[in-house]
């Protein structure tokens, strides 16, 4: 956006989408071959019976994946503010070269993927998630008070790193909470919450922006991390109660 306009941006995203579509054709071909093989494999009667008795809700959503999905719903509701409103916020405050902020955010996100694994091995995963939820809230609050490019860059480092740690951790938790047969459904449940949070967040914050200054949008988004942390603590408390710890 620093050297071009929205037309070029949309053309580029269209090209990327077309490339993804072409790649998906090969994936679909491989999946079709596997389905043809699976069609000749008899299913155990017990599994078929449990599927019929599960009800329509359980066919669409994996119940054991709901707790981490609720956390990611709050996270995506909050982080949608950055994706949608940060350029407008920067323009309104006379901050130029906002592309640098997104580049730094992306770099911090990539770096987090190399760090979060060893970090989780050394410390309790729920502690790591709590720290990153707190960091995400601080980053969003920091954006609301930022008045220079470098202040936004600092917030972008914290935001990108925390977000990069949280999403794969919560996704892994949603999948590993379920048995192997339902892990695909658990993954779908997780991404339903993630996508809904992004879409609903963009729409909801957009409506609020008609009545509030942009900095208040980011500040309110930071407070959503309180709900995310509460959901995480409740999930941990329920786990300990169920396991008798």
BANURO-906392 format. One record per atom (N, C-alpha, C, O): x, y, z; residue in three letters. Coordinates in steps of 0.001 Angstrom, whole numbers, padded with zeros to 6 digits, always signed. Atoms other than C-alpha are relative to their C-alpha. Example, Ala and Ser with C-alpha at 12.3 -4.5 7.8 and 13.67 -1.06 7.14 Angstrom:
<recs>
+000890-001190+000000Ala
+012300-004500+007800Ala
+000900+001200+000000Ala
+001936+001181+000665Ala
-000820-001190-000060Ser
+013670-001060+007140Ser
-000770+001090+000730Ser
-000261+002198+000899Ser
</recs>
This chain:
<recs>
+000816-001206+000000Unk
+000000+000000+000000Unk
+000860+001271+000000Unk
+000355+002349-000314Unk
-000869-001169+000007Unk
+002995+002334+000334Unk
+000338+000431-001427Unk
+000581+001613-001669Unk
-000429-000318+001367Unk
+003781+002144-003405Unk
-001088-000270-001032Unk
-000860-000068-002225Unk
+001049+000335+000946Unk
+000473+001090-004955Unk
-001355+000364+000591Unk
-001426+001114+001565Unk
+001341-000299-000483Unk
-003318+001216-004475Unk
-000759-001295+000229Unk
-000209-002386+000081Unk
+000798+001172-000336Unk
-006161-001118-003544Unk
-000253-000899-001206Unk
-000434-002106-001045Unk
+000235+000818+001198Unk
-006666-002266-007151Unk
+001085-001052-000160Unk
+000797-002226-000393Unk
-001119+000942+000098Unk
-003201-003825-007281Unk
-000060-001022+001126Unk
+000228-002200+000917Unk
+000114+000908-001138Unk
-003751-005302-003818Unk
-001001-001114-000283Unk
-000725-002286-000028Unk
+001031+001005+000280Unk
-006941-007050-004907Unk
+000415-000933-001141Unk
+000096-002122-001119Unk
-000502+000864+001063Unk
-005311-008307-008108Unk
+000990-001032+000550Unk
+000943-002206+000183Unk
-000990+000907-000578Unk
-002446-009799-006106Unk
-000657-001073+000865Unk
-000288-002245+000783Unk
+000694+001005-000820Unk
-004763-011487-003597Unk
-000791-000969-000870Unk
-000931-002145-000533Unk
+000699+000895+000933Unk
-006768-012850-006522Unk
+000939-001032-000597Unk
+000580-002202-000729Unk
-001000+000924+000554Unk
-003616-014373-008037Unk
+000396-001048+001036Unk
+000506-002231+000718Unk
-000349+000941-001075Unk
-002660-015927-004692Unk
-001133-001010+000218Unk
-000882-002199+000414Unk
+001147+000897-000171Unk
-006179-017355-004340Unk
-000076-001013-001131Unk
-000405-002177-000903Unk
+000012+000910+001145Unk
-005962-018837-007847Unk
+001074-001072+000151Unk
+000832-002240-000153Unk
-001082+000968-000226Unk
-002627-020490-007005Unk
-000420-001024+001046Unk
-000174-002221+000891Unk
+000481+000915-001044Unk
-004170-021943-003835Unk
-001044-000961-000551Unk
-001073-002135-000181Unk
+001021+000858+000616Unk
-007098-023257-005893Unk
+000640-001084-000851Unk
+000214-002238-000807Unk
-000681+000984+000844Unk
-004769-024971-008355Unk
+000697-001067+000849Unk
+000698-002245+000493Unk
-000642+000965-000903Unk
-002847-026590-005498Unk
-001043-000923+000622Unk
-000794-002115+000801Unk
+001042+000800-000657Unk
-006105-027762-003889Unk
-000567-001072-000922Unk
-001096-002078-000448Unk
+000501+001014+000939Unk
-007069-029646-007062Unk
+000745-001312+000196Unk
+000144-002386+000171Unk
-000812+001203-000228Unk
-004203-032068-006443Unk
-000360-000657+001324Unk
-000409-001883+001420Unk
+000394+000540-001305Unk
-005206-032458-002800Unk
-001310-000743-000111Unk
-001474-001820+000462Unk
+001301+000639+000162Unk
-008768-033253-003825Unk
+000138-001330-000726Unk
-000560-002290-000401Unk
-000204+001252+000736Unk
-007524-035899-006274Unk
+000527-001091+000924Unk
+000086-002238+000849Unk
-000546+000973-000945Unk
-005505-037606-003529Unk
-001059-000451+000997Unk
-001131-001632+001337Unk
+001053+000355-000951Unk
-008440-037477-001111Unk
-001042-000905-000630Unk
-001581-001791+000032Unk
+000991+000831+000679Unk
-010764-038991-003714Unk
+000477-001443-000086Unk
-000303-002379+000090Unk
-000556+001352+000061Unk
-008430-041956-004135Unk
-000117-000698+001345Unk
-000429-001887+001407Unk
+000088+000588-001336Unk
-008386-042506-000378Unk
-001442-000346+000358Unk
-001706-001365+000995Unk
+001406+000273-000287Unk
-012176-042254-000155Unk
-000492-001240-000726Unk
-001303-001998-000194Unk
+000402+001182+000752Unk
-012577-044882-002856Unk
+000481-001266+000693Unk
-000219-002277+000717Unk
-000516+001143-000743Unk
-010363-047225-000850Unk
-000794-000197+001278Unk
-001122-001325+001645Unk
+000737+000087-001263Unk
-012206-046406+002373Unk
-001418-000513-000199Unk
-001998-001105+000712Unk
+001373+000435+000246Unk
-015563-047130+000739Unk
-000138-001512+000048Unk
-001215-002031+000345Unk
+000025+001456-000026Unk
-014636-050812+000522Unk
+000403-000570+001357Unk
+000445-001786+001540Unk
-000387+000430-001337Unk
-013551-050933+004158Unk
-001214+000034+000918Unk
-001756+001110+001167Unk
+001186+000007-000874Unk
-016401-052072+006469Unk
+000267+000735+001308Unk
+001356+000639+001873Unk
-000117-000717-001257Unk
-017035-049876+009515Unk
-000548-000843+001135Unk
-001520-001575+000948Unk
+000529+000725-001152Unk
-017510-051353+012965Unk
-001403+000498+000348Unk
-001639+001706+000317Unk
+001364-000411-000310Unk
-021213-051337+013954Unk
-000084+000972+001164Unk
-000947+001850+001162Unk
+000060-000858-001178Unk
-020482-049638+017296Unk
+000265+001456-000367Unk
-000386+002357+000164Unk
-000313-001365+000391Unk
-018953-046579+015633Unk
-001141+000603-000797Unk
-001460+001779-000624Unk
+001106-000483+000788Unk
-021828-046286+013171Unk
-001174+000354+000892Unk
-001848+001359+000661Unk
+001090-000249-000923Unk
-024350-046505+016015Unk
+000230+001277+000790Unk
-000691+002068+000990Unk
-000295-001204-000773Unk
-022588-043828+018027Unk
-000150+001244-000861Unk
-000531+002299-000354Unk
+000153-001137+000885Unk
-022596-041552+014976Unk
-001466+000353-000177Unk
-001828+001529-000206Unk
+001419-000253+000174Unk
-026349-041993+014503Unk
-000626+000575+001254Unk
-001561+001371+001162Unk
+000588-000450-001254Unk
-027076-041346+018170Unk
+000547+001328+000474Unk
+000057+001890+001454Unk
-000651-001217-000479Unk
-024874-038296+018443Unk
-000849+001239-000156Unk
-000685+002200+000597Unk
+000815-001185+000230Unk
-027460-035872+017075Unk
+000648+000936-000999Unk
+001832+000823-001316Unk
-000486-000904+001039Unk
-027133-033109+014554Unk
+001108+000909+000511Unk
+002045+001213-000227Unk
-001008-000918-000536Unk
-025111-030846+016851Unk
+001373-000642+000043Unk
+002363-000033-000362Unk
-001283+000688-000120Unk
-022393-033408+017507Unk
+000571-000400-001360Unk
+001766-000671-001479Unk
-000513+000293+001333Unk
-022168-034137+013786Unk
+000752+001197-000574Unk
+001639+001038-001413Unk
-000627-001215+000497Unk
-021147-030537+013168Unk
+001128+000502+000884Unk
+002113+001048+000387Unk
-000937-000570-000965Unk
-019219-029648+016326Unk
+000505-001084+000937Unk
-000271-001923+001396Unk
-000589+000924-000964Unk
-016835-031643+018512Unk
-000057+000649+001384Unk
+000638+001638+001617Unk
+000170-000642-001320Unk
-017875-030883+022144Unk
+001301+000179+000765Unk
+001475+001188+001449Unk
-001249-000094-000762Unk
-014404-031568+023571Unk
+000955+001049-000551Unk
+001937+001408+000098Unk
-000826-001067+000577Unk
-012920-028960+021235Unk
-000573+001385+000276Unk
+000035+002390-000093Unk
+000656-001287-000223Unk
-015305-026224+022375Unk
+000784+000908+000953Unk
+000933+002090+000646Unk
-000707-000913-000913Unk
-013296-024897+025400Unk
+001153+000779-000651Unk
+001173+002005-000544Unk
-001040-000807+000670Unk
-010137-023971+023405Unk
-000545+000835-001148Unk
+000024+001873-001486Unk
+000605-000773+001085Unk
-012387-022810+020567Unk
-000622+001293+000527Unk
-000621+002312-000163Unk
+000546-001211-000617Unk
-014083-020348+022924Unk
+001123+001012+000248Unk
+000943+002211+000035Unk
-001144-000884-000231Unk
-010668-018938+023851Unk
+000443+000641-001303Unk
+000688+001846-001347Unk
-000447-000563+001280Unk
-009672-018532+020196Unk
-001061+000927-000581Unk
-000731+001832-001347Unk
+001049-000924+000431Unk
-013044-016889+019534Unk
+000248+001391+000577Unk
+000160+002389-000138Unk
-000295-001291-000618Unk
-012192-014142+022020Unk
+001271+000615-000593Unk
+001340+001824-000813Unk
-001253-000495+000576Unk
-008670-013872+020598Unk
-000236+000599-001386Unk
+000261+001684-001691Unk
+000235-000493+001364Unk
-009892-013481+017018Unk
-000911+001223-000013Unk
-000766+002095-000870Unk
+000822-001210-000114Unk
-012565-010978+018066Unk
+000871+001220+000271Unk
+000643+002295-000282Unk
-000881-001112-000358Unk
-009812-008825+019553Unk
+000990+000317-001112Unk
+001181+001486-001449Unk
-001055-000236+000988Unk
-007136-009288+016880Unk
-000540+000502-001338Unk
+000216+001049-002142Unk
+000578-000509+001243Unk
-009546-008455+014053Unk
+000118+001516-000096Unk
+000100+002071-001195Unk
-000146-001455+000029Unk
-009160-004807+015079Unk
+001280+000416-000717Unk
+001292+001402-001453Unk
-001273-000346+000623Unk
-005533-004796+013953Unk
-000064-000210-001506Unk
+000390+000641-002272Unk
+000064+000316+001423Unk
-006208-006422+010605Unk
-000874+000987-000762Unk
-000597+001291-001922Unk
+000971-000831+000707Unk
-009106-004103+009775Unk
+000250+001492+000195Unk
+000140+002264-000757Unk
+000034-001422-000326Unk
-008557-000773+011514Unk
+001361+000661+000192Unk
+001436+001886+000288Unk
-001295-000619-000253Unk
-004822-000275+012017Unk
+000403+001012-001078Unk
+000900+002081-000724Unk
-000355-001022+001005Unk
-004250+001479+008637Unk
-000779+001298+000183Unk
-000208+002385+000087Unk
+000809-001209-000205Unk
-007138+003878+009288Unk
+000443+000746+001252Unk
+000472+001977+001277Unk
-000475-000619-001238Unk
-005872+004481+012822Unk
+001295+000772-000249Unk
+001472+001880+000256Unk
-001279-000654+000297Unk
-002396+005311+011493Unk
-000207+001269-000821Unk
+000411+002298-000546Unk
+000265-001175+000832Unk
-003730+007683+008839Unk
-000617+001116+000833Unk
-000253+002284+000694Unk
+000653-000996-000838Unk
-005940+009422+011381Unk
+000944+000683+000970Unk
+000685+001806+001402Unk
-000970-000575-000932Unk
-002922+010008+013633Unk
+001249+000517-000701Unk
+002252+000828-000058Unk
-001114-000545+000756Unk
-000630+011159+010844Unk
+001232-000887-000016Unk
+002348-000386-000154Unk
-001123+000950-000002Unk
+001545+008005+010968Unk
+000118-000616-001391Unk
-000830-001239-001870Unk
-000218+000552+001341Unk
+003000+006998+007600Unk
+000828-001281+000065Unk
+001326-001667+001123Unk
-000778+001242+000133Unk
+004739+003827+006373Unk
-000539-001105+000921Unk
+000226-001802+001588Unk
+000622+001000-000862Unk
+002255+001576+008178Unk
+000340-001416-000450Unk
+000207-002365+000322Unk
-000410+001312+000491Unk
+003448-001296+005977Unk
+001139-000590+000803Unk
+001256-001810+000915Unk
-001103+000472-000837Unk
+006539-001496+008180Unk
-000543-000738+001220Unk
+000026-001743+001648Unk
+000594+000625-001190Unk
+004300-002360+011148Unk
-000471-001411-000321Unk
-000235-002335+000457Unk
+000487+001328+000374Unk
+002680-005273+009317Unk
+001156-000943-000331Unk
+001083-002139-000050Unk
-001172+000836+000294Unk
+006065-006521+008101Unk
+000658-000483+001288Unk
+001041-001648+001394Unk
-000582+000376-001296Unk
+007436-006491+011656Unk
-000901-001003+000711Unk
-000418-001959+001318Unk
+000942+000931-000625Unk
+004298-008206+012917Unk
+000133-001400-000596Unk
+000153-002393+000131Unk
-000156+001291+000672Unk
+004679-010968+010323Unk
+001303-000680+000384Unk
+001334-001893+000589Unk
-001289+000560-000389Unk
+008358-011427+011197Unk
-000040-000536+001425Unk
+000510-001602+001703Unk
+000128+000460-001388Unk
+007539-011687+014919Unk
-000845-001258+000082Unk
-000569-002149+000885Unk
+000850+001196+000024Unk
+004817-014212+014149Unk
+000797-001221-000449Unk
+000698-002290+000155Unk
-000809+001125+000478Unk
+007213-016397+012162Unk
+001030-000428+001046Unk
+001259-001620+001254Unk
-000976+000312-001036Unk
+009829-016162+014892Unk
-000635-000784+001142Unk
-000016-001692+001697Unk
+000676+000674-001112Unk
+007288-017269+017493Unk
-000194-001487-000263Unk
-000188-002288+000672Unk
+000232+001406+000333Unk
+006690-020538+015636Unk
+001225-000857+000292Unk
+001097-002059+000527Unk
-001227+000734-000328Unk
+010323-021528+016243Unk
+000238-000062+001507Unk
+000955-000939+001991Unk
-000246-000105-001431Unk
+010208-020561+019915Unk
-001056-000690+000834Unk
-000748-001244+001889Unk
+001101+000473-000836Unk
+006794-021700+021123Unk
+000127-001483+000340Unk
-000266-001894+001431Unk
-000145+001427-000274Unk
+007607-025423+020823Unk
+000930-000288+001164Unk
+000516-000914+002140Unk
-000914+000207-001141Unk
+010720-025468+023047Unk
-000489+000670+001281Unk
-000281+000143+002374Unk
+000521-000706-001168Unk
+009062-022933+025368Unk
-001070-000823+000700Unk
-001108-000887+001929Unk
+001074+000821-000567Unk
+006054-025203+025853Unk
+000541-001263+000641Unk
-000018-001757+001621Unk
-000606+001201-000575Unk
+008298-028196+026516Unk
+000579+000301+001380Unk
+000474-000516+002295Unk
-000641-000356-001257Unk
+010129-026364+029297Unk
-000999+000447+001070Unk
-000759+000258+002262Unk
+000988-000521-000945Unk
+007022-024804+030885Unk
-001373-000579-000300Unk
-001603-001145-001368Unk
+001362+000492+000179Unk
+003390-025727+031352Unk
-000670+000750-001156Unk
-000623+001980-001189Unk
+000616-000671+001147Unk
+001478-025019+028096Unk
-001049+001035+000388Unk
-001184+002061-000279Unk
+001027-000954-000411Unk
-001339-023290+029963Unk
+000602+001274+000573Unk
+000022+002352+000444Unk
-000707-001192-000464Unk
+001131-020946+031632Unk
+000479+000819-001195Unk
+000377+002045-001194Unk
-000473-000687+001202Unk
+002602-020117+028221Unk
-001160+000720-000678Unk
-001009+001856-001127Unk
+001158-000633+000615Unk
-000870-019419+026852Unk
-000476+001196+000803Unk
-000869+002211+000228Unk
+000412-001122-000853Unk
-001729-017205+029831Unk
+000903+001204-000216Unk
+000427+002334-000322Unk
-000957-001086+000227Unk
+001438-015159+029322Unk
-000258+000676-001341Unk
-000212+001902-001440Unk
+000219-000569+001325Unk
+000690-014706+025629Unk
-001340+000717-000114Unk
-001449+001701-000845Unk
+001271-000726-000031Unk
-002932-013733+026248Unk
+000176+001365+000662Unk
-000366+002371+000203Unk
-000292-001263-000670Unk
-001702-011092+028658Unk
+000801+000925-000907Unk
+000524+002122-000982Unk
-000827-000798+000916Unk
+000920-009928+026143Unk
-000836+000565-001145Unk
-000619+001693-001585Unk
+000865-000462+001083Unk
-001730-009688+023441Unk
-000864+001174+000469Unk
-001055+002145-000264Unk
+000776-001102-000546Unk
-003883-007510+025669Unk
+000830+001264+000156Unk
+000355+002362-000136Unk
-000897-001151-000156Unk
-000915-005244+026441Unk
+000304+000627-001357Unk
+000346+001851-001481Unk
-000301-000511+001339Unk
-000097-004940+022729Unk
-001168+000809-000555Unk
-000968+001878-001130Unk
+001184-000714+000498Unk
-003660-003923+021847Unk
-000197+001316+000747Unk
-000521+002339+000143Unk
+000102-001234-000778Unk
-003763-001407+024683Unk
+001086+000986-000416Unk
+000841+002190-000490Unk
-001094-000864+000433Unk
-000376-000071+023563Unk
-000298+000689-001320Unk
+000051+001854-001511Unk
+000365-000598+001282Unk
-001693+000486+020035Unk
-000942+001187+000211Unk
-000829+002204-000474Unk
+000982-001073-000231Unk
-004527+002613+021408Unk
+000657+001289+000466Unk
+000122+002375+000239Unk
-000693-001190-000498Unk
-002013+004984+023025Unk
+001163+000428-000900Unk
+001812+001439-000629Unk
-001146-000298+000863Unk
+000563+004950+020196Unk
-000238+001273-000808Unk
-001352+001545-001256Unk
+000094-001237+000783Unk
+001291+008226+018430Unk
+001118+000112-001030Unk
+001141+001059-001817Unk
-001092-000007+000980Unk
+004435+007382+016417Unk
+000137-001381-000629Unk
-000397-002373-000132Unk
-000208+001268+000698Unk
+005515+004702+013979Unk
+000749-000988+000877Unk
+000400-002168+000900Unk
-000822+000904-000793Unk
+008110+003261+016373Unk
-000780-000590+001176Unk
-000526-001723+001586Unk
+000865+000553-001056Unk
+005536+002870+019137Unk
-000873-001113-000562Unk
-001089-002129+000099Unk
+000796+001051+000643Unk
+003366+000892+016721Unk
+000865-001219-000328Unk
+000398-002354-000227Unk
-000908+001106+000304Unk
+006393-001205+015698Unk
+000241-000856+001244Unk
+000242-002084+001164Unk
-000203+000740-001254Unk
+007039-002156+019338Unk
-001232-000833+000328Unk
-001123-001995+000717Unk
+001246+000748-000248Unk
+003395-003135+019753Unk
-000162-001146-000992Unk
-000688-002205-000647Unk
+000111+001040+001030Unk
+003579-005102+016488Unk
+000852-001212+000340Unk
+000444-002345+000086Unk
-000855+001117-000409Unk
+006467-007206+017811Unk
-000703-000846+001051Unk
-000747-002073+000952Unk
+000693+000717-001075Unk
+004521-008098+020944Unk
-001255-000675-000517Unk
-001547-001816-000160Unk
+001254+000536+000550Unk
+001271-008605+019037Unk
+000270-001220-000876Unk
-000370-002258-000711Unk
-000281+001099+000918Unk
+002769-010801+016312Unk
+000533-001223+000720Unk
+000148-002350+000407Unk
-000572+001129-000734Unk
+004763-012937+018733Unk
-001069-000723+000823Unk
-001162-001949+000784Unk
+001026+000613-000846Unk
+001863-013510+021146Unk
-001045-000720-000836Unk
-001447-001834-000500Unk
+001003+000619+000863Unk
-000624-014234+018376Unk
+000552-001254-000662Unk
-000155-002251-000806Unk
-000633+001161+000624Unk
+001824-016594+016690Unk
+000160-001169+000947Unk
+000147-002322+000514Unk
-000091+001074-000993Unk
+002225-018562+019918Unk
-001371-000584+000327Unk
-001505-001794+000512Unk
+001311+000428-000503Unk
-001466-018722+020818Unk
-000748-000918-000962Unk
-001251-001966-000555Unk
+000860+000730+000937Unk
-003151-019988+017655Unk
+000409-001463-000135Unk
-000457-002328-000006Unk
-000347+001425+000102Unk
-001113-023210+017164Unk
-000163-000755+001310Unk
-000509-001937+001295Unk
+000181+000668-001289Unk
-001216-023978+020899Unk
-001458-000350+000248Unk
-001777-001468+000651Unk
+001431+000244-000207Unk
-004984-023615+021112Unk
-000528-001033-000993Unk
-001377-001856-000651Unk
+000409+000983+000995Unk
-005415-025582+017895Unk
+000437-001403+000394Unk
-000325-002359+000249Unk
-000490+001304-000456Unk
-003256-028415+019248Unk
-000827-000513+001176Unk
-001116-001706+001264Unk
+000808+000397-001143Unk
-005271-028418+022470Unk
-001375-000497-000440Unk
-001886-001484+000090Unk
+001312+000416+000494Unk
-008552-028639+020562Unk
+000054-001389-000622Unk
-000874-002183-000462Unk
-000123+001287+000686Unk
-007287-031607+018545Unk
+000341-001122+000969Unk
-000258-002196+000912Unk
-000448+001066-000909Unk
-005539-033553+021311Unk
-001014-000295+001106Unk
-000920-001333+001761Unk
+001051+000274-000990Unk
-008564-033236+023625Unk
-000972-001072-000467Unk
-001737-001608+000333Unk
+000956+000938+000575Unk
-010467-035560+021294Unk
+000694-001290-000411Unk
+001921-001354-000488Unk
-000589+001249+000483Unk
-009981-039118+020138Unk
+000349+000145-001473Unk
-000059+001108-002123Unk
-000551-000118+001342Unk
-008335-039800+016805Unk
-001088+000055-001071Unk
-000921+000738-002081Unk
+001055+000046+001002Unk
-011575-040490+014936Unk
-000694+001348-000182Unk
-001253+001617-001245Unk
+000722-001276+000054Unk
-012958-037019+015725Unk
+000925+001207-000115Unk
+000481+002339+000076Unk
-000934-001123+000036Unk
-009845-034905+015273Unk
-000255+000934-001184Unk
-000008+002137-001086Unk
+000366-000866+001126Unk
-010946-033636+011873Unk
-001140+000926+000370Unk
-001123+002110+000034Unk
+001135-000813-000448Unk
-014214-032438+013384Unk
+000435+001012+001045Unk
-000078+002131+001080Unk
-000524-000926-001005Unk
-012302-030889+016296Unk
+000720+001166-000667Unk
+000576+002314-000248Unk
-000708-001049+000735Unk
-010107-028971+013867Unk
-000992+000945-000670Unk
-000794+002159-000687Unk
+001038-000821+000629Unk
-013211-027778+012016Unk
-000687+000887+001026Unk
-000964+002054+000749Unk
+000621-000783-001073Unk
-014798-026650+015297Unk
+000873+001194+000374Unk
+000384+002306+000569Unk
-000946-001062-000353Unk
-011690-024648+016119Unk
-000015+001118-001038Unk
-000064+002296-000684Unk
-000075-001023+001039Unk
-011587-022873+012766Unk
-001347+000682-000239Unk
-001382+001803-000747Unk
+001298-000687+000024Unk
-015327-022150+012855Unk
+000030+001174+000977Unk
-000391+002283+000650Unk
-000096-001059-001012Unk
-014693-020186+016056Unk
+000973+001092-000437Unk
+000696+002279-000262Unk
-001012-000976+000438Unk
-011577-018514+014617Unk
-000556+000901-001100Unk
-000429+002124-001026Unk
+000523-000781+001124Unk
-013268-017428+011382Unk
-001190+000860+000423Unk
-001334+002000-000019Unk
+001146-000775-000470Unk
-016456-016355+013138Unk
+000468+001220+000793Unk
-000090+002307+000649Unk
-000522-001114-000773Unk
-014443-014203+015539Unk
+000550+001099-000884Unk
+000333+002280-000613Unk
-000556-001002+000916Unk
-012623-012475+012677Unk
-001122+000753-000709Unk
-001102+001982-000781Unk
+001103-000632+000732Unk
-015825-011827+010714Unk
-000892+000840+000893Unk
-001201+001988+000574Unk
+000870-000734-000926Unk
-018000-010834+013661Unk
+000731+001180+000619Unk
+000141+002235+000850Unk
-000782-001089-000559Unk
-015190-008751+015108Unk
+000096+001174-000953Unk
-000092+002323-000552Unk
-000106-001071+000988Unk
-014697-006789+011903Unk
-001317+000754-000126Unk
-001328+001983-000192Unk
+001310-000644+000121Unk
-018442-006131+011624Unk
-000364+000778+001261Unk
-000822+001918+001186Unk
+000359-000642-001257Unk
-018956-005338+015307Unk
+000821+001241+000295Unk
+000282+002280+000676Unk
-000856-001162-000235Unk
-015958-003051+015657Unk
-000288+001095-001022Unk
-000178+002282-000717Unk
+000350-000992+001014Unk
-016963-001368+012413Unk
-001217+000814+000403Unk
-001254+002026+000192Unk
+001177-000727-000487Unk
-020353-000488+013880Unk
+000356+000923+001155Unk
-000137+002049+001233Unk
-000403-000828-001139Unk
-018737+000785+017073Unk
+000819+001211-000425Unk
+000790+002250+000234Unk
-000857-001103+000444Unk
-016326+002962+015095Unk
-000805+001211-000437Unk
-000258+002308-000551Unk
+000851-001146+000323Unk
-019286+005136+014086Unk
-000283+000852+001230Unk
-000679+002011+001109Unk
+000330-000711-001234Unk
-019696+006123+017738Unk
+001218+000285+000880Unk
+001157+001135+001768Unk
-001176-000138-000850Unk
-016192+005833+019222Unk
+001220+000376-000825Unk
+001283+000082-002018Unk
-001279-000238+000646Unk
-012724+007097+018388Unk
+000726-001328-000196Unk
+000517-002286+000549Unk
-000666+001243+000354Unk
-010474+004491+016821Unk
+000844-000559+001141Unk
+000936-001776+001303Unk
-000854+000488-001083Unk
-008160+004319+019836Unk
-000818-000743+001059Unk
-000309-001648+001720Unk
+000856+000712-000950Unk
-011099+003249+022002Unk
-000333-001406-000478Unk
-000566-002308+000327Unk
+000252+001331+000557Unk
-011704+000337+019656Unk
+001107-000962+000433Unk
+000831-002078+000874Unk
-001125+000853-000394Unk
-008222-001038+020356Unk
+000041-000216+001514Unk
+000406-001293+001985Unk
+000004+000140-001455Unk
-008558-000374+024070Unk
-001070-000989+000448Unk
-000819-001814+001327Unk
+001063+000962-000327Unk
-011870-002251+024256Unk
+000400-001413-000414Unk
+000099-002383+000281Unk
-000453+001319+000461Unk
-010338-005089+022246Unk
+000979-000608+000994Unk
+000986-001823+001196Unk
-000965+000516-000982Unk
-007568-005378+024844Unk
-000712-000595+001206Unk
-000220-001557+001797Unk
+000736+000512-001151Unk
-010169-005931+027577Unk
-000640-001366-000285Unk
-000983-002095+000645Unk
+000544+001323+000346Unk
-011512-008963+025674Unk
+000940-001099+000470Unk
+000509-002226+000712Unk
-000948+000995-000496Unk
-008345-010736+026769Unk
-000333-000448+001426Unk
+000071-001533+001843Unk
+000452+000410-001334Unk
-009859-010770+030271Unk
-000942-001181-000115Unk
-000855-002129+000666Unk
+000925+001107+000229Unk
-012632-013006+028950Unk
+000745-001230-000506Unk
+000416-002357-000136Unk
-000790+001130+000506Unk
-010091-015147+027091Unk
+000752-000681+001138Unk
+000782-001909+001221Unk
-000709+000561-001156Unk
-008021-015591+030263Unk
-000965-000717+000942Unk
-000649-001788+001460Unk
+001000+000639-000865Unk
-011149-016365+032290Unk
-000433-001337-000570Unk
-000604-002306+000170Unk
+000392+001265+000648Unk
-012153-019023+029752Unk
+001100-001034+000141Unk
+000824-002215+000355Unk
-001126+000923-000145Unk
-008665-020537+029919Unk
+000083-000533+001426Unk
+000300-001728+001626Unk
-000049+000432-001397Unk
-008701-020633+033731Unk
-001159-000939+000325Unk
-000988-001913+001058Unk
+001159+000875-000222Unk
-012200-022151+033731Unk
+000240-001366-000634Unk
-000104-002395-000051Unk
-000307+001253+000684Unk
-011067-024779+031229Unk
+000979-000834+000814Unk
+000819-002049+000933Unk
-000985+000706-000810Unk
-008085-025663+033415Unk
-000638-000514+001295Unk
-000346-001626+001734Unk
+000675+000421-001223Unk
-010268-025786+036539Unk
-000893-001210-000248Unk
-000935-002133+000566Unk
+000865+001138+000345Unk
-012735-028130+034831Unk
+000822-001244-000267Unk
+000428-002349+000107Unk
-000863+001151+000282Unk
-009890-030344+033624Unk
+000499-000631+001292Unk
+000508-001854+001427Unk
-000494+000517-001259Unk
-008479-030654+037130Unk
-001106-000685+000792Unk
-000866-001690+001463Unk
+001130+000617-000707Unk
-011929-031410+038550Unk
-000327-001363-000597Unk
-000579-002325+000129Unk
+000352+001253+000662Unk
-012600-034103+035945Unk
+001055-001078+000196Unk
+000742-002268+000249Unk
-001076+000982-000176Unk
-009196-035727+036426Unk
+000306-000287+001486Unk
+001112-001159+001809Unk
-000179+000212-001422Unk
-009366-035482+040211Unk
+001299+000513+000554Unk
+001776+000032+001581Unk
-001269-000565-000459Unk
-006192-033380+040519Unk
-000272+001028+001107Unk
+000663+001628+001637Unk
</recs>
